[in-house]
């Protein structure tokens, strides 16, 4: 690794830290409840994820067209300002406005930041350097999240607005940290509005079409099924519902999540040391099978042993991400890399938008088993299809 690559890598790691200082992680619901009802919180959450989903793919095309560095800086500033608006809010309207601005900012950053750093670092395609860097970044990000989650809970008891102010400020600092990281691709000539709009829409369409090509198609069902489950668990209702299903009270639930984070840091350290010996196929199959088994295990009343389910889903999400990122970055056309990453993020987020009301309804009526069984079957099918298409397409040229 050259001196320049080391410098950019350090900047990337610092950026990862500040984008994962989630002071509000454990207290956001309690803050909202001071001012609005749970029904309004549900509406707010639904709107936020829908806005983020709608903005996901266009943001990648914008990054590829107008500059990934500009989108990353703008996105982090918007995300920080959205949190700060909510920090000073006291009613439903400022929360909706702040949450909408935050989700738009997050969507602008999604895909653009990894594409920016991947291009700047110029690692060899056959090297494991990018995977190692992402794994190291995930380790320190998890530590940062763990510390700030606990600290945010304590600060909430002093003043409920403090965690939001610190969280918003951390995102703005992240934007400042990468201000000097420039997108050095040749700038495209400016056009009139209508031709530029047409070209922009074509870029989005082309990004989706990439996932129909042999080099990507084996990953689509897997991203929907496995990464979709992890997103639904990590950012949605499922983790809390499972903790309740396993009879964890709020305190022991927090302990389960915190200890899962610490164990995951250790697993990522092992991955980083052995990156050259870990095959993509083996890891994807192992994580897929473990995720399906966890859902099937959740069908039984296993009580405290449900911790194994929580740990598996938590660790699986963070172990899988470097491998998927490596695949997408290496196989995406350079001028569409952020668009491709945004489409992948769209596919990962889509299941939760559709599943949230279903999971809530089934759990309310004591029928969550239908979801657990159906999604476990979907995951097994996606793993089998991945293996089949992977074998069939093993001869393809990744530069096509």
QUIPE-V609842 format. One record per residue. N is the residue number from 1. RES is the residue in one small letter. SS is DSSP state (~ for helix, > for strand, _ for the rest). OMEGA is omega in degrees with one decimal (none if undefined). NEAR is the number of other ideal C-beta (glycine too) atoms within 10 Angstrom. Layout:
N;RES;SS;OMEGA;NEAR + N;RES;SS;OMEGA;NEAR
//
This chain:
1;x;_;-179.0;13 + 2;x;_;178.1;9 + 3;x;~;179.2;7 + 4;x;~;177.8;11 + 5;x;~;177.5;15 + 6;x;~;-180.0;11 + 7;x;~;179.2;10 + 8;x;~;178.8;21 + 9;x;~;177.7;21 + 10;x;~;178.8;10 + 11;x;~;177.5;16 + 12;x;~;-179.6;24 + 13;x;~;176.8;15 + 14;x;~;177.3;16 + 15;x;~;179.1;23 + 16;x;~;179.4;23 + 17;x;~;-173.9;20 + 18;x;~;176.4;21 + 19;x;_;179.4;24 + 20;x;_;175.3;20 + 21;x;_;-173.9;24 + 22;x;_;177.2;20 + 23;x;_;-175.5;27 + 24;x;_;-170.2;27 + 25;x;_;-174.6;18 + 26;x;_;-172.2;21 + 27;x;_;-173.7;20 + 28;x;~;-178.7;21 + 29;x;~;-179.5;12 + 30;x;~;176.8;13 + 31;x;~;179.4;19 + 32;x;~;-175.2;21 + 33;x;~;176.2;13 + 34;x;~;-170.1;9 + 35;x;~;-176.5;15 + 36;x;_;-177.9;19 + 37;x;_;177.5;11 + 38;x;~;177.5;10 + 39;x;~;176.9;8 + 40;x;~;175.7;16 + 41;x;~;178.4;17 + 42;x;~;177.8;14 + 43;x;~;179.2;14 + 44;x;~;-179.5;19 + 45;x;~;179.2;18 + 46;x;~;178.8;13 + 47;x;~;-176.7;14 + 48;x;~;-178.6;20 + 49;x;~;177.7;19 + 50;x;~;178.4;14 + 51;x;~;178.5;19 + 52;x;~;179.9;24 + 53;x;~;-179.2;18 + 54;x;~;-175.9;15 + 55;x;~;-169.6;22 + 56;x;~;-174.0;25 + 57;x;~;177.4;25 + 58;x;~;-179.4;19 + 59;x;~;178.6;29 + 60;x;~;177.7;32 + 61;x;~;176.5;24 + 62;x;~;-179.7;24 + 63;x;~;179.2;30 + 64;x;~;-174.6;32 + 65;x;~;-171.3;19 + 66;x;~;177.7;15 + 67;x;_;-178.4;21 + 68;x;~;179.6;29 + 69;x;~;-180.0;20 + 70;x;~;-179.0;16 + 71;x;~;179.4;28 + 72;x;~;-179.3;30 + 73;x;~;-179.8;23 + 74;x;~;-178.2;21 + 75;x;~;-179.9;26 + 76;x;~;178.2;27 + 77;x;~;177.4;19 + 78;x;~;179.3;23 + 79;x;~;178.5;27 + 80;x;~;179.8;23 + 81;x;~;177.4;17 + 82;x;~;177.1;23 + 83;x;~;179.7;27 + 84;x;~;176.4;21 + 85;x;~;178.8;20 + 86;x;~;-179.6;26 + 87;x;~;-178.4;21 + 88;x;_;-178.7;11 + 89;x;_;179.0;21 + 90;x;_;-178.9;11 + 91;x;_;-174.0;10 + 92;x;~;-173.4;16 + 93;x;~;178.9;10 + 94;x;~;176.5;15 + 95;x;~;178.6;21 + 96;x;~;-179.5;20 + 97;x;~;-178.9;14 + 98;x;~;-179.9;23 + 99;x;~;178.4;23 + 100;x;~;179.4;20 + 101;x;~;179.6;21 + 102;x;~;-177.5;26 + 103;x;~;174.8;23 + 104;x;~;177.3;21 + 105;x;~;179.1;26 + 106;x;~;179.0;23 + 107;x;~;178.8;29 + 108;x;~;-178.5;28 + 109;x;~;-172.9;26 + 110;x;_;-179.7;27 + 111;x;_;-176.5;34 + 112;x;~;-176.7;30 + 113;x;~;178.8;27 + 114;x;~;179.2;23 + 115;x;~;-180.0;27 + 116;x;~;-177.3;29 + 117;x;~;179.0;24 + 118;x;~;-179.9;25 + 119;x;~;-178.3;17 + 120;x;~;-175.3;20 + 121;x;~;176.1;18 + 122;x;_;173.7;11 + 123;x;_;174.6;20 + 124;x;_;-177.2;9 + 125;x;_;-177.5;11 + 126;x;_;178.5;6 + 127;x;_;178.4;14 + 128;x;_;-175.0;18 + 129;x;~;-179.3;16 + 130;x;~;178.5;22 + 131;x;~;179.4;24 + 132;x;~;-179.8;20 + 133;x;~;178.2;25 + 134;x;~;178.6;28 + 135;x;~;177.5;24 + 136;x;~;177.4;19 + 137;x;~;178.7;24 + 138;x;~;178.5;23 + 139;x;~;-176.8;21 + 140;x;~;176.6;16 + 141;x;~;179.0;23 + 142;x;~;177.6;20 + 143;x;~;177.7;15 + 144;x;~;178.8;18 + 145;x;~;-179.4;18 + 146;x;~;-177.9;21 + 147;x;~;-176.2;14 + 148;x;~;175.2;23 + 149;x;~;178.4;21 + 150;x;~;180.0;15 + 151;x;~;178.9;16 + 152;x;~;176.6;22 + 153;x;~;178.6;17 + 154;x;~;-179.6;11 + 155;x;~;177.9;20 + 156;x;~;-179.7;20 + 157;x;~;177.7;10 + 158;x;~;176.2;9 + 159;x;_;-174.8;10 + 160;x;_;-178.1;19 + 161;x;_;-175.1;18 + 162;x;~;179.4;19 + 163;x;~;-179.5;29 + 164;x;~;179.3;26 + 165;x;~;179.8;18 + 166;x;~;-179.8;19 + 167;x;~;178.4;24 + 168;x;~;179.4;24 + 169;x;~;179.9;17 + 170;x;~;179.2;22 + 171;x;~;179.4;25 + 172;x;~;176.2;19 + 173;x;~;177.7;17 + 174;x;~;177.5;26 + 175;x;~;179.9;22 + 176;x;~;-178.8;12 + 177;x;~;-176.1;19 + 178;x;_;-177.0;23 + 179;x;_;-177.4;10 + 180;x;_;178.5;9 + 181;x;_;-172.2;19 + 182;x;_;172.4;13 + 183;x;_;-173.0;20 + 184;x;_;176.9;11 + 185;x;_;178.7;14 + 186;x;_;179.4;6 + 187;x;_;177.9;10 + 188;x;_;179.4;13 + 189;x;_;178.9;6 + 190;x;_;179.9;6 + 191;x;_;172.0;12 + 192;x;_;-171.6;7 + 193;x;~;-173.7;7 + 194;x;~;175.8;8 + 195;x;~;-179.8;9 + 196;x;~;177.8;14 + 197;x;~;179.3;11 + 198;x;~;179.5;11 + 199;x;~;179.2;13 + 200;x;~;179.3;17 + 201;x;~;176.3;12 + 202;x;~;178.5;11 + 203;x;~;179.2;20 + 204;x;~;179.4;19 + 205;x;~;179.7;12 + 206;x;~;177.8;17 + 207;x;~;176.5;27 + 208;x;~;-179.1;14 + 209;x;~;178.7;12 + 210;x;~;-176.5;19 + 211;x;_;172.4;18 + 212;x;_;179.7;9 + 213;x;_;-177.9;12 + 214;x;~;-175.1;15 + 215;x;~;-179.4;18 + 216;x;~;-166.5;20 + 217;x;~;-179.9;16 + 218;x;~;-176.2;21 + 219;x;~;-173.0;24 + 220;x;~;178.4;18 + 221;x;~;-179.7;20 + 222;x;~;178.8;25 + 223;x;~;179.7;25 + 224;x;~;-173.3;17 + 225;x;~;-171.8;24 + 226;x;~;177.8;29 + 227;x;~;175.6;24 + 228;x;~;176.4;24 + 229;x;~;-179.0;28 + 230;x;~;178.3;22 + 231;x;~;178.9;22 + 232;x;~;179.3;24 + 233;x;~;-173.4;23 + 234;x;~;-174.1;15 + 235;x;_;-176.1;15 + 236;x;_;-172.5;21 + 237;x;_;-163.9;18 + 238;x;~;-178.1;27 + 239;x;~;179.4;20 + 240;x;~;179.0;16 + 241;x;~;178.9;18 + 242;x;~;177.3;23 + 243;x;~;177.0;21 + 244;x;~;179.4;14 + 245;x;~;179.8;19 + 246;x;_;174.5;21 + 247;x;_;173.1;13 + 248;x;_;173.4;21 + 249;x;_;-176.2;10 + 250;x;~;-178.5;11 + 251;x;~;-177.9;8 + 252;x;~;173.3;14 + 253;x;~;177.4;20 + 254;x;~;177.1;16 + 255;x;~;-179.7;13 + 256;x;~;-179.0;22 + 257;x;~;-178.7;21 + 258;x;~;-179.7;15 + 259;x;~;175.2;15 + 260;x;~;178.2;21 + 261;x;~;-179.7;19 + 262;x;~;178.8;11 + 263;x;~;179.3;13 + 264;x;~;175.7;21 + 265;x;~;178.2;18 + 266;x;~;178.5;11 + 267;x;~;178.6;17 + 268;x;~;176.3;24 + 269;x;~;176.5;13 + 270;x;~;178.5;12 + 271;x;~;-178.5;23 + 272;x;~;-179.6;19 + 273;x;~;-174.4;11 + 274;x;_;-175.2;10 + 275;x;~;-176.8;19 + 276;x;~;-175.9;9 + 277;x;~;-177.6;9 + 278;x;_;-179.4;18 + 279;x;_;178.3;9 + 280;x;~;-175.3;13 + 281;x;~;-177.8;13 + 282;x;~;-178.2;11 + 283;x;~;-178.7;17 + 284;x;~;178.6;23 + 285;x;~;-179.4;17 + 286;x;~;-178.6;15 + 287;x;~;178.5;24 + 288;x;~;179.7;24 + 289;x;~;179.6;14 + 290;x;~;179.1;18 + 291;x;~;178.9;28 + 292;x;~;179.3;23 + 293;x;~;179.2;16 + 294;x;~;178.2;23 + 295;x;~;179.1;24 + 296;x;~;177.4;17 + 297;x;~;-179.3;16 + 298;x;_;177.2;24 + 299;x;_;-177.9;13 + 300;x;_;176.4;10 + 301;x;_;-172.2;10 + 302;x;_;174.9;15 + 303;x;~;-176.6;11 + 304;x;~;178.5;11 + 305;x;~;174.2;11 + 306;x;~;176.0;22 + 307;x;~;179.1;19 + 308;x;~;177.1;15 + 309;x;~;-179.9;25 + 310;x;~;-180.0;22 + 311;x;~;-178.6;19 + 312;x;~;-178.9;18 + 313;x;~;179.7;24 + 314;x;~;-177.9;22 + 315;x;~;-178.3;20 + 316;x;~;179.6;24 + 317;x;~;-174.0;21 + 318;x;~;176.8;23 + 319;x;~;-176.7;21 + 320;x;~;-171.0;21 + 321;x;~;-179.9;19 + 322;x;~;-178.9;25 + 323;x;~;178.3;21 + 324;x;~;179.2;21 + 325;x;~;179.4;19 + 326;x;~;179.4;22 + 327;x;~;-175.4;19 + 328;x;~;-178.1;24 + 329;x;~;-178.7;23 + 330;x;~;-173.4;19 + 331;x;~;-178.0;19 + 332;x;_;171.3;25 + 333;x;_;-173.5;14 + 334;x;~;-175.7;11 + 335;x;~;178.9;14 + 336;x;~;-173.0;22 + 337;x;~;-179.3;27 + 338;x;~;178.0;32 + 339;x;~;179.1;30 + 340;x;~;178.9;25 + 341;x;~;178.9;28 + 342;x;~;176.0;29 + 343;x;~;177.7;28 + 344;x;~;177.6;28 + 345;x;~;176.1;25 + 346;x;~;-179.7;25 + 347;x;~;179.3;21 + 348;x;~;-176.8;22 + 349;x;~;-172.8;22 + 350;x;~;-177.8;16 + 351;x;~;-176.8;21 + 352;x;~;179.1;22 + 353;x;~;-179.5;17 + 354;x;~;-172.6;12 + 355;x;~;-174.4;20 + 356;x;~;179.6;18 + 357;x;~;-179.9;12 + 358;x;~;179.7;13 + 359;x;~;178.4;20 + 360;x;~;-179.3;15 + 361;x;~;-178.0;12 + 362;x;~;-179.7;17 + 363;x;~;177.9;18 + 364;x;~;-177.2;9 + 365;x;_;176.8;9 + 366;x;_;-176.7;7 + 367;x;_;-178.0;10 + 368;x;~;-179.6;21 + 369;x;~;179.8;13 + 370;x;~;178.1;11 + 371;x;~;-176.9;20 + 372;x;~;-178.9;21 + 373;x;~;-177.4;14 + 374;x;~;-177.1;12 + 375;x;~;174.8;23 + 376;x;~;177.6;21 + 377;x;~;178.5;14 + 378;x;~;179.9;19 + 379;x;~;179.1;27 + 380;x;~;177.9;17 + 381;x;~;-179.5;15 + 382;x;~;178.2;24 + 383;x;~;178.7;22 + 384;x;~;179.7;13 + 385;x;~;177.2;17 + 386;x;~;-179.4;23 + 387;x;~;-178.9;15 + 388;x;~;-178.2;11 + 389;x;~;177.4;17 + 390;x;~;178.5;16 + 391;x;~;-177.9;11 + 392;x;~;-174.5;12 + 393;x;_;-174.5;14 + 394;x;_;-178.0;10 + 395;x;_;-171.7;7 + 396;x;_;176.1;12 + 397;x;_;-175.9;7 + 398;x;_;179.9;11 + 399;x;_;-179.6;9 + 400;x;_;none;9
//
